[in-house]
């Protein structure tokens, strides 16, 4: 008797589970629908079209675009022949990749450190957090072009022989500081500023993820007598580690997106009969990022970073 | 004798105090407390110095800009004025407001940013939830597609996207931005999906299981349990979506959204140098300043700096209110104890 009852219960359970699974599937489709439509229309089609363009030479004529097969000529052109001013696509690509590989670890450690600090309680925290948010706002093309003076302004300034209105270096020298000290300070501030302007988004991401760590973990650790140092390594870091991957991906993409490589692709796109070359450049760019990401993924697997520890 | 006694007394006293101090420090508890106090103090010192220094680095150019904004136009390149303006004036702000068409542009920018933020949050949160909690066979492949959308530079797609929108005659309309955001292809939507996925994955499995045992449907589990617990992600994504839409000068330019009837701050800012004179002549603002001022090329730089400041200011003020959300976020997680 009991065994059959058990069996029916089991069957019921598995049926319920199956029903739940089906429900899940249905909702998955509903939830994913907007993204899927957008992906098909606004990404996949342009993406494939751009892939197609990258193998052709395009010539815009009044009757439409004439395409002629060019094989991998566009790719060879981008890598070997392209020259723009005193740089070329290849040089910029190598520089940007190296920059990314060197900068990202520094950026990760720096922004995690700052996020942990901003998460502590101290006087004036709200203001300090607001100040650290400024680079996120400043990091916009429109603001940069306005601050650096758009092309019109740059032309006028060059005409007048004025380089900058405000010049920290100049004023410090005028105040009578020693020249080597001035160069050191200016260089340091410049470099810190570059890192800070890149770190704005990572800091916020880390801040949000640190705050999603359940508070009772810290309370338990404090009762057990853990120091702040220990609770950082044993609680904060493992809980934040899935987001380290997010930040890495963001930083990598952002480095490339704001680099001169990206500008070169835009410039090439601006020349009407160079669309094919521009598309080829974009594809080289994408494949380099994929390559770096794959290497990073292998690293992450090897060191077991990134998996959610709730799942195991 | 008396003196000897007295000295002995003093020596004893000192000894006893010494012993007490020694005893006090020999206690393991006090040792721990002192260690903690010292390390706390050092941490505080380091934190203060570091954060203060970094804040200075960030603020330095902004303070320069503000001091520039508040000086009289006549003093544009007065070498005697470095930090504190000699003649305080709001003239530069007034001119920038005229040139930017500020209030109208502000309203439009706010509208477009807010709507596209909501659309972005909706579409990316749903997709992120699927990729973390409602996985099915093949969802990993779809997630790889999300990764590809993240890493593809927008330039690679802009030409084809432009042709697409031209075909359905959405060029020059703000709805093109809404359409992209609502379908999860807005500015860096891929990153948002990724953020949501990581956050939902980080939530304990027990949350979902207990909801399922209580008979909640999949949608209710998502809406009433998972979403409130992912508040950190919601606030973060909302903030970025808003700020990036606010600052966007790329899609807005491609789809030609910013028109004379519907000006946006970024495009006005990009064109500010070209627009200064026409705007000033047009509105009679030219009378506000003398000819020797507006013929000065540095005046243009000044105005575009002030305009950039004007564009950033609303965002900063809004952030001061939003950042409280960051603090409060996950203090009320579902599972406690």
Interface residues (C-beta under 8 A of the other chain):
Chain A: X20 X23 X24 X25 X26 X27 X28 X31 X32 X34 X35 X36 X37 X38 X39 X41 X42 X43 X45 X46 X47 X49 X50 X114 X117 X118 X120 X122 X126 X128 X129 X130 X131 X132 X133 X134 X135 X136 X137 X138 X139 X140 X141 X142 X143 X145 X146 X147 X149 X150 X152 X153 X156 X157 X159 X160 X162 X165 X166 X168 X171 X189 X192 X193 X196 X201 X204 X205 X207 X208 X209 X211 X212 X213 X214 X215 X216 X225 X227 X228 X229 X239 X242 X243 X245 X246 X249 X250 X253 X256 X257 X262 X265 X266 X269 X275 X278 X279 X282 X283 X285 X286 X289 X290 X293 X308 X310 X311
Chain B: X32 X36 X39 X43 X44 X47 X48 X50 X51 X54 X55 X57 X58 X59 X60 X61 X62 X64 X68 X77 X82 X122 X123 X124 X126 X127 X129 X130 X134 X135 X136 X139 X142 X145 X147 X148 X149 X150 X151 X152 X153 X155 X156 X157 X158 X159 X160 X161 X164 X180 X182 X183 X184 X185 X191 X193 X194 X195 X198 X199 X201 X202 X203 X204 X205 X212 X217 X218 X219 X222 X230 X232 X233 X235 X236 X239 X240 X243 X247 X248 X249 X250 X265 X266 X267 X269 X270 X272 X273 X274 X297 X298 X300 X301 X302 X304 X305 X307 X308 X311 X312 X315 X316 X319 X320 X323 X324 X326 X327 X329 X330 X331 X333 X335 X336 X337
